[in-house]
Amino acid sequence: MRFRGWVTLAAAASVALGAIGCSDSSTSPNVNLSGTYSLVSIQFPPQAAVTPPNATGTFTLTATTYTLHLVIQGQGTVDDTGTYTISGSSWSQSSSTTGQATGTYSLSGSTLTVNATAQGVTSVSVWQKQ
């Protein structure tokens, strides 16, 4: 398994999995994702999802920026920063190291899921707000 693109994020999110409907509907114009999240799982389809302790990480979001720290056993560490935007359930990020990624996100309670693709690599990451 190789990393290209954030985690093409989450990491990790995506980091980040198919959309999950919820009362915090990601289509709401007032969604605030700011906070620090811990990795629940990350997947690079078609590989199986990786979870702690084999993968650990944090994903910190402000209103427009993110900082990612991801460690996957046997794959090394990914540290990344950049900007992101959301619109409806769409996710777009611009990484300082891997370029542009696009996809979807969902927020269900305190669980953030990001499904993003960059440079042809898709990642699905699930994060729990700390």
C-alpha positions as CSV (number, residue, x, y, z in Angstrom):
1,M,0.0,0.0,0.0
2,R,1.5,3.4,-1.0
3,F,0.6,6.9,0.1
4,R,0.0,9.5,-2.5
5,G,-2.2,12.3,-1.8
6,W,-3.5,12.9,1.5
7,V,-4.8,11.1,2.6
8,T,-6.2,11.8,-0.1
9,L,-7.2,12.3,4.3
10,A,-6.9,11.6,6.2
11,A,-5.6,11.2,6.1
12,A,-7.8,10.7,8.1
13,A,-11.0,12.2,6.5
14,S,-10.7,10.5,4.7
15,V,-10.1,11.3,5.5
16,A,-13.0,9.2,4.6
17,L,-15.8,6.8,3.9
18,G,-19.1,7.1,2.2
19,A,-21.5,9.8,3.3
20,I,-23.5,9.1,6.4
21,G,-26.8,10.9,6.9
22,C,-27.3,12.6,10.2
23,S,-29.0,15.4,12.2
24,D,-25.8,17.5,11.8
25,S,-26.5,17.2,8.0
26,S,-23.4,18.2,6.1
27,T,-25.7,20.0,3.6
28,S,-26.4,22.6,6.3
29,P,-24.9,26.0,5.4
30,N,-23.7,26.4,9.1
31,V,-21.6,23.3,9.4
32,N,-18.5,23.9,11.6
33,L,-15.9,21.2,11.4
34,S,-13.4,23.0,13.6
35,G,-11.6,20.9,16.2
36,T,-9.2,18.1,16.6
37,Y,-10.1,14.6,15.6
38,S,-8.5,11.2,16.3
39,L,-8.3,8.5,13.6
40,V,-10.9,5.7,13.8
41,S,-10.0,4.1,10.5
42,I,-8.4,4.7,7.1
43,Q,-8.9,2.8,3.9
44,F,-7.3,2.9,0.5
45,P,-9.8,0.9,-1.6
46,P,-9.7,-1.9,-2.5
47,Q,-7.5,-2.6,0.6
48,A,-9.2,-3.2,3.9
49,A,-9.5,-0.4,6.4
50,V,-6.6,0.0,8.9
51,T,-7.5,0.9,12.5
52,P,-5.6,1.6,15.7
53,P,-3.1,0.4,16.8
54,N,-1.9,-0.3,13.2
55,A,-2.8,3.3,12.2
56,T,-3.0,6.3,14.4
57,G,-3.4,10.0,13.7
58,T,-4.9,13.4,14.4
59,F,-6.7,15.7,12.0
60,T,-7.0,19.3,13.2
61,L,-9.4,21.6,11.4
62,T,-10.0,25.4,11.7
63,A,-12.6,27.2,9.6
64,T,-10.4,26.9,6.5
65,T,-7.2,25.0,7.3
66,Y,-6.1,21.6,8.3
67,T,-3.2,19.8,9.9
68,L,-2.8,16.1,9.5
69,H,-0.5,13.7,11.4
70,L,-0.9,10.0,10.3
71,V,1.2,7.0,11.1
72,I,0.5,3.6,9.5
73,Q,2.5,0.7,10.7
74,G,5.0,-0.4,8.0
75,Q,4.2,2.7,5.9
76,G,5.7,5.5,7.8
77,T,4.4,8.9,8.9
78,V,2.5,11.5,6.9
79,D,2.5,15.1,8.1
80,D,0.5,17.5,6.0
81,T,-1.1,21.0,6.1
82,G,-3.3,22.9,3.8
83,T,-6.6,24.4,3.2
84,Y,-10.1,22.9,2.7
85,T,-13.5,24.0,1.6
86,I,-16.9,22.4,2.0
87,S,-20.1,22.9,0.1
88,G,-23.1,20.7,0.7
89,S,-21.5,17.3,1.1
90,S,-18.5,18.2,-1.2
91,W,-15.0,18.3,0.2
92,S,-12.1,20.0,-1.5
93,Q,-8.6,20.4,-0.1
94,S,-5.3,21.9,-1.2
95,S,-2.3,20.2,0.4
96,S,1.1,21.9,0.8
97,T,2.7,18.5,-0.1
98,T,0.4,16.5,-2.3
99,G,-1.7,19.1,-4.3
100,Q,-5.5,19.1,-4.8
101,A,-7.9,16.4,-3.5
102,T,-11.7,16.3,-3.9
103,G,-14.5,14.1,-2.7
104,T,-17.2,14.1,-0.1
105,Y,-17.5,14.4,3.7
106,S,-20.2,13.7,6.3
107,L,-20.6,14.6,9.9
108,S,-22.6,12.3,12.2
109,G,-22.6,13.5,15.8
110,S,-18.9,13.9,16.5
111,T,-17.7,11.4,13.7
112,L,-16.3,13.0,10.6
113,T,-15.9,10.9,7.5
114,V,-13.9,12.1,4.5
115,N,-13.7,10.3,1.1
116,A,-11.2,12.1,-1.1
117,T,-9.2,11.4,-4.2
118,A,-5.8,12.9,-5.2
119,Q,-3.5,11.9,-8.0
120,G,-5.7,8.9,-8.7
121,V,-5.5,7.5,-5.1
122,T,-8.7,7.4,-3.0
123,S,-8.7,7.3,0.8
124,V,-11.6,6.9,3.1
125,S,-10.9,8.1,6.6
126,V,-13.1,8.2,9.7
127,W,-12.3,10.6,12.6
128,Q,-13.7,11.0,16.1
129,K,-13.8,14.5,17.5
130,Q,-11.7,14.8,20.7
